[in-house]
Amino acid sequence: MTNFPFQIVGFDLDGTLLDTSGDLANAVNHALSVEGRPAVASEQVRAMIGGGAGLMLERALEATGGPVSDARFAELHAALLAFYEANIAVETRLFPGGEAMLDALAARGVKIAVVTNKLEHFARAIFKQMGLTDRFFTIIGGDTLGPGRAKPEPDLIELMIERAGGGSAAYVGDTSYDTRAAAAAGLPCVVVSFGFNDVPMARMNAAGTIDHFDELVPTLERIG
């Protein structure tokens, strides 16, 4: 097991490690209800995820009647975040095979990280409630380095490598934000087909794709 090609493997959170769509949909629909807008179906919200809560809310407003003023948007965004924080891990689950996959990487001595555009304290709250925090040597959020440094910028992935003390690294994600950030950081990126893919898989420019977490370790061995 010492011949595994990567010392560090980083994961996106929403749509990659965790299916957060149910809790995100509930938060979006709460914000829409504050504005008197109709609710949107969970599957519709699923297609809106990617790029952060603000962009998700923008898409939901566009789908239910159009944009609001900047001041009102700030109020709705705050309402969304407050509701989400209070209900952050009600429906959220690891994707199938996730626990066994994390075990397999740990058995190979891999340092496992989370690098997400979700606010860091939200990410930490989810993993704490799910009892997963100890699985990761670091949890990095979209606000960890301040404004303008979230994915698709490479900064958060570079921070992951820095915190690990260097080493060969790969990244696992589900959107073009992930593949672009990994490419900018010089890392191969494996894309999961079961996530919140924002563009067709063929356009992701991924080093590999998987349909189930059972396939991740063999895929990383192949691309390494």
C-alpha positions in Angstrom: 0.0 0.0 0.0 3.1 2.3 0.1 3.0 2.6 -3.7 -0.1 4.7 -3.8 0.7 7.6 -6.1 -0.9 10.4 -4.1 0.1 11.5 -0.6 -2.8 14.0 -0.4 -6.3 13.8 -1.8 -8.6 16.7 -1.5 -12.4 16.6 -1.9 -15.0 19.2 -2.8 -18.0 19.0 -0.3 -21.4 19.7 -2.0 -22.1 17.1 -4.6 -18.9 15.3 -4.2 -18.4 13.9 -0.7 -21.9 14.7 0.5 -25.3 14.9 -1.1 -26.4 18.2 0.5 -29.2 18.9 -2.0 -32.1 18.3 0.3 -30.9 20.7 3.0 -29.8 23.3 0.4 -33.2 23.1 -1.3 -35.0 23.6 2.1 -32.8 26.7 2.7 -33.4 28.2 -0.8 -37.2 27.6 -0.5 -37.2 29.3 2.9 -35.6 32.4 1.3 -38.0 32.3 -1.5 -40.9 32.1 0.9 -39.7 35.2 2.7 -40.0 37.0 -0.7 -43.4 35.5 -1.4 -42.1 33.3 -4.2 -43.2 29.8 -5.0 -41.0 26.9 -3.8 -38.8 25.1 -6.4 -38.5 21.3 -6.5 -35.3 19.7 -5.0 -34.2 18.4 -8.4 -34.5 22.0 -9.8 -32.4 23.3 -6.9 -29.9 20.5 -7.5 -29.1 22.1 -10.9 -28.6 25.5 -9.3 -25.9 24.3 -6.9 -22.3 25.3 -7.6 -20.5 28.5 -7.0 -21.8 29.3 -3.6 -25.0 30.1 -1.8 -25.3 33.6 -3.4 -25.2 32.3 -6.9 -27.7 29.5 -6.0 -30.1 32.1 -4.7 -29.7 34.2 -7.8 -30.6 31.3 -9.9 -33.6 30.5 -7.8 -34.9 34.0 -7.9 -34.4 34.1 -11.7 -36.5 30.9 -12.0 -39.3 32.2 -9.9 -39.9 35.7 -11.1 -36.6 37.5 -11.6 -34.0 39.4 -9.6 -34.6 41.7 -6.6 -32.8 44.8 -5.5 -29.4 44.5 -4.0 -30.6 45.4 -0.6 -33.4 42.8 -0.7 -31.0 40.2 -2.1 -28.8 40.8 0.9 -31.7 40.2 3.3 -32.8 37.0 1.5 -29.2 35.8 1.4 -29.0 36.3 5.1 -32.3 34.5 5.6 -31.1 31.6 3.5 -27.8 31.3 5.5 -29.5 31.5 8.9 -32.0 28.8 8.0 -29.3 26.6 6.5 -27.1 27.0 9.6 -30.0 25.9 11.8 -30.8 22.9 9.6 -27.4 22.1 8.2 -27.3 18.2 8.4 -30.9 17.1 8.5 -31.0 15.3 5.1 -27.3 15.5 4.2 -25.5 12.2 3.7 -22.3 10.7 2.3 -22.7 9.5 -1.2 -22.8 5.7 -1.5 -19.5 4.0 -0.8 -18.1 7.2 0.7 -17.2 5.7 4.1 -15.5 2.7 2.7 -13.6 4.9 0.2 -12.3 7.2 3.0 -11.3 4.1 4.9 -9.4 2.8 1.9 -7.5 6.1 1.4 -6.6 6.2 5.1 -5.3 2.7 5.0 -2.9 3.8 2.3 -1.6 6.6 4.4 -3.2 9.4 2.4 -3.8 12.8 4.0 -7.5 13.5 3.2 -8.7 17.1 3.0 -11.9 19.0 2.2 -11.6 22.1 0.0 -15.0 23.7 -0.6 -16.5 27.0 -1.6 -18.9 26.6 1.3 -18.2 28.9 4.2 -15.7 27.1 6.4 -17.8 27.3 9.6 -20.7 25.6 7.7 -18.4 22.9 6.4 -17.1 22.3 9.9 -20.6 22.2 11.4 -21.7 19.6 8.9 -18.8 17.3 9.5 -19.1 17.7 13.3 -22.7 16.8 13.3 -22.0 13.8 11.0 -19.1 12.6 13.1 -16.6 12.9 10.2 -14.3 15.7 11.3 -11.4 13.4 12.3 -11.3 12.0 8.8 -9.6 15.1 7.5 -6.3 16.7 8.2 -7.7 20.1 7.1 -11.1 21.6 6.2 -10.8 24.7 3.9 -13.7 26.8 3.0 -14.5 29.5 0.4 -13.8 32.2 3.0 -10.7 30.7 4.6 -8.4 33.0 2.6 -10.8 35.9 2.2 -12.7 37.3 -0.8 -11.7 36.5 -4.4 -9.7 33.4 -3.6 -12.3 30.6 -3.8 -12.5 28.1 -6.6 -12.0 28.3 -9.6 -9.0 30.2 -8.3 -6.2 27.7 -7.3 -5.5 29.3 -3.9 -7.5 27.0 -1.7 -6.0 23.9 -3.2 -2.6 25.4 -2.9 -3.3 26.0 0.8 -4.2 22.4 1.2 -0.8 21.3 -0.2 0.9 23.8 2.0 -0.9 22.6 5.1 0.1 19.0 4.3 3.7 20.0 4.1 3.9 19.3 0.4 3.6 16.1 -1.6 1.9 14.6 -4.6 -1.8 15.6 -4.6 -5.0 14.9 -6.5 -8.4 16.5 -6.2 -12.0 15.1 -6.5 -14.9 17.3 -7.5 -18.1 17.5 -9.4 -18.2 20.8 -11.2 -16.1 22.9 -13.6 -15.2 25.1 -10.6 -13.3 22.1 -9.3 -11.6 21.0 -12.5 -10.5 24.6 -13.3 -9.1 25.1 -9.8 -7.2 21.8 -9.9 -5.8 22.6 -13.3 -4.7 26.0 -12.2 -3.0 24.4 -9.2 -1.3 21.8 -11.4 -3.3 18.8 -10.0 -5.2 16.0 -11.7 -8.9 16.1 -10.9 -11.3 13.2 -10.8 -15.0 14.1 -11.4 -17.9 12.2 -9.9 -20.9 11.8 -12.2 -23.4 11.6 -9.3 -22.8 15.2 -8.2 -24.1 18.6 -9.1 -22.4 18.7 -12.5 -22.7 22.1 -14.0 -21.5 21.2 -17.5 -21.5 17.8 -19.4 -19.0 15.4 -18.2 -17.2 15.3 -21.5 -16.5 19.1 -21.1 -15.0 18.8 -17.6 -11.4 18.1 -18.8 -11.1 15.7 -15.9 -8.2 13.3 -15.5 -10.8 10.6 -14.7 -14.5 10.2 -14.0 -16.3 7.8 -11.6 -19.9 6.7 -11.2 -19.4 5.3 -7.6 -16.9 5.8 -4.9 -15.8 2.2 -5.2 -14.1 3.3 -8.4 -12.0 6.1 -6.8 -9.0 4.3 -5.5 -8.4 2.3 -8.7 -8.9 5.6 -10.8 -6.4 7.4 -8.7 -3.9 4.5 -9.1 -4.4 4.7 -12.8 -4.0 8.4 -13.3 -1.1 8.6 -10.8 
